[in-house]
Amino acid sequence: MPDFDPNTPSIARVYDYFVGGKDNFAADRDLGERLIEALPDLLPSTVENKEFLARAVTWAANQGISQFIDVGCGMPTPPTTGEVAQEIHPDARVAYIDSDPVVVSHLGALLAHGNPGVTVVDGDVRNVPEILARVSEGVDLSQPACLIMAMLLHFFDVPDAQDLVASYVAALAPGSYVVLTMGLVLGEKGDAFFRTYMADGPTKLYQHDAADFASFFGPLELVEPGVGDSRTVRPGWAEAPAAPERDCTIIVGIARVTD
């Protein structure tokens, strides 16, 4: 686990601040406010990402999935993956993976409260074999599961993001699902956001487009309506209504693992 410094902003805690969580510090709020000032649409977009994830987990659970692997999960701000899944399957199992020390501490509290379905993995998501070995302590990888990588892949360049997703997918059983989300920023305000983030953000951020995002699914079969805006995508619907254009959106998609 890396050292904890409350004076250095954390992506997980800035995101927690965006969605109304309480587990953030002054440095996180300061960076968050400057990013919102540069790109006002950022705030509703992060909330919409959370709302889409709840829909995606609910949909996957209704397909019979009772195992979830949340890679780079961030703060367990309600509703968590486990809370949503266990509304449908009370015995659902969830593996949360993160390396932020505050995130890991709060995830540990879920275990302390006696939730037997929770596995907490403290580790770098890039160390895929090590992460999967820990995940398998609580999730049966021989059975279908839902892999979630939300707001994660824009921290990798395109080839690395493609390889990262493929490495995790290779461990999934047929019948599994993959949920991806990513921020998409455009225009002058998008450029201002990147300048602000790159000056003070704690880790490198890449500006991917919709085609890059679609490539992260590799050869997987997309669930209808395919890749689209988090505001309008409903898993399993034939198509998504058009959403009004704005400077910041969350692009999302779900795919199924068939072999």
N, C-alpha and C positions, 0 to 999 in steps of 0.2 A: 504494500500500500504506500503511495507517495506521501510525503510530508504534507500536513495540513497548514495552510497559511491563510487566515481570514482576510488578509490585506491583498491577496491575489484573487481576482475573479475566477469563477469556475463556470464552465458552460452549463453544467447541470443546475447550478444554483441560480444563474441568470434566467434560465428557462423556467425554473421554479417560480421566480419572481414574476415572470410574464404571465403565468397561468394562475396567479393569486396564492401561491404557496407561502409558507412562513419560514422555510428553512433556507434563508439566504442572509447575506451579510452586506454591510455598507458598500464594499467594493463591487459586489455583484449588482446591487441596485444602481450604483453610479454608472457602471458600464451599461446596464440595461436601459437606463433613462437616456443616455446619449445615443444608443442604438435606436430607440423609439423616436427620439427627436429627428434623427437622420431619415428614418423610414417609419412613419406613423402606422402604416398597414401591418407592421411586424407584430404588434400586440394582438389584434384580432386573429391573425393567421396562426399564431401559436396556440390560441384557444381552439381554433378550428381543427388543428392537428390532433389535439387531445380528444375532441369530439369524434373525429374520424376513427381514431384508434379504438375508442369504445364501440363504435359500430362494427369495425372489422373483427374485434375479438368476439363480440356477440354473434356475428354472422358465422365465424369459424366454429364457435361452440355449438351453434345450431346445426352445423354440418356433422357433428359428432366428435369434434376435437376437444379433448380434455387435458391436453398438455401444451404448454406455451413456453417459448424460449425468448426472453426479452433482452436483446443484445444492446448494450449501451443504454440501459433503461432510464438513467437519470433518477431524480428524486421520486420517491413513491407518493406523488401528489394525487389525492383521490380524484376520480376513481382509478385505481391501479389496474393493471392487467389482471391480477389475481382476483380483485374484487368483482370485476366485470364477469370474468369466466366462472367464478364460483356462484354467481347468481343463477347460472344455468346448470353447471355441474358442481355441486358442493364439494366434491372430492377432486376437483381440478388441481393439477400440479403446475407450478410455475417456477422457472429458473430465471432469476434476475442477474444480469452481468453488468458490472461497472467497476471502474477503478478509482473514482472520486471517493476520498476517505469519508466525507460527510454522507454521501449517498450510501456507502456500504454500512455505515453506522445506523442509518435510519432503516435500511433494509433488514439489518440484524434485529431491529426492534420487532419486525414482523414475526421473526422466529421466536423471539422472547415472549410474544403473546400467544404462542402455542399453535401457530398455523402449520400443521404437518405437511401441507402441500407446497411449502415454499423452500426453494434452494437458493442460497445467495452465493454468487461467485465473485470474488474480488480478484480482478485481473484485467490485463490489457486485451481488448477484443481481438487484436491482431494475432495473439498467441492461440490460434484456433485449436490445435490438438490438446493443449493444456486446458483450455476453457471447456471443450467438449467432454474431456475426462471428468471434470468437476460437475458439469451439467448432468452427466449420466448417473450421478449419485442420486438424483431425484427424479429424472425424466428418463423413461424407457425409449431410447432412440430406435429400437426395433419396431415401435408403433408410431402411427402418424402424430405429428405435432405441428404447431403453428410457430414459425420463426418470425420475430418482429425486429426490424431495424428501422427505428423511427428517428428522423432528424439526425442521422449519423453519417450518411455516406458523403455529405458535402465536406467532411473533414478528410477526405481521401481524394487523390487524383483519380481519373477515370479508370485506368488499368487496375489500380490497387482496389478500388471499390468493386469492380467486376470480380476480381479474384477473391476478395473477402466474402462476398455473397456466395460465390460458387463453392468456396471451401466449407461454409456452413451447410449449404444445400446438399452437398455430397454426403453429409451425415444423416440426412432426413429419410424416413421411410416413405414409400409410395403412399399417396393419400394425404400427405402433409400439405401445408400452405405456407406461403411466404408473403409477409406484409412489409412494404417499404414506403417511407415517406421522406420528403426532402423539401427544403425551402427553395423557392424560385423567385429571384428578385430581378427587376427590370428598370430601365430608365435611369434618369439622373439621380433619383432618390435611392435607387438600388446601388448606384456607384458610390453615393455618399455613405450608405451603410457599410459597404466594403472598406472604404477608406477609414471609417471610424473603427470598424472591427480590427482591421489589419494593424492599426496603430496601437491598440490596447488589448486585443483579444488574446486569450491564453494559449491558443493553438491555431495552426494554419487552417484557413477556410478556402474552399475552391468554389468558383462560380460555374456550376453545371447548368446545362439547359435540359429541355424536356427529352431530347433524343438521347443525351447522356443517361438520364434517369431510366429511360426504357431499356437501355442496354444493360443495366445492372441486373435485370431479370434473366439475362442470357437466353437459353433455349426454353425456359419454362413457359407453360401455357397460361396466359393471363385470364383471370376471371372477369367476366363482363361487369362493368362496361369498359374495362381496360384501364389505361393510365389516364388520370384526369385530375381535376381540381378537388381538393378536400371538401369544399363547400357543397358540391353536387354529386360526388361519387357515392353510390349506394351499392355495396357488393351484391352481385347477382342480378341487378337491373340491366336491361338490355342496352340502355344508353344513359348518359348523364346530361342533364340540361346544361346549356351554356351558362357560365358564370360571368358576371361583369368583370371587365379588365381592371386590374389595379397593379400597383408597384410591387407588391409582395403577396405571393400565394404559396400554398403547400400543395405540391404535386404528389399524388399517391397512386398506389396500385397493389393488387393482390394477385398472386399466381399459385397454381397448384403443381405439386410434384407428382408426376405420373409414373416414373420408373427410376 
